Amino acid sequence: MCHELFITATHPPRELIKTKWVTYEPAENSFVEAVAPYFIYDHNYYICSKTGCGCAFRYWDYELGFHKPQKWKYEYYENLLGAKALYHSLLELFPQKTKMVLIPSWNAIEDIPTTHTREFQLAEIDEREFLIFNDRLLNLVI
């Protein structure tokens, strides 16, 4: 059982990358039948972490908001590094003014949120606080 992360964006990334911490693949190459209705823009990708799925990123509930790692809740160091790498890849790969939605799911078929967050400017979120919401579709602008 794994987290899966998809993105739908108004513009394509400058390149599709594969690094130690984050990889972008066209969504057509992944099982996306359940996620396809959430692709509201023309450019759709599957994003995986070093684990080959979306598990090595930070996931929290929306009610907690963006926040730095908490002492009361252990977070795996690789998830912190994965979230930081994802944050920087979004800023570096997508042109300014790109609108996007990060779509979390469980095994690409379960627990796909239906509620959107408000629109966040990615550059206004501290890289140490960046995370993906388990229970919301995250709306970002580069």
Summary of the structure (lengths in Angstrom):
residues: 142
radius of gyration: 13.6
end to end distance: 30.9
largest distance: 40.4
contacts: 426
relative contact order: 0.26
helix: 20%
strand: 31%
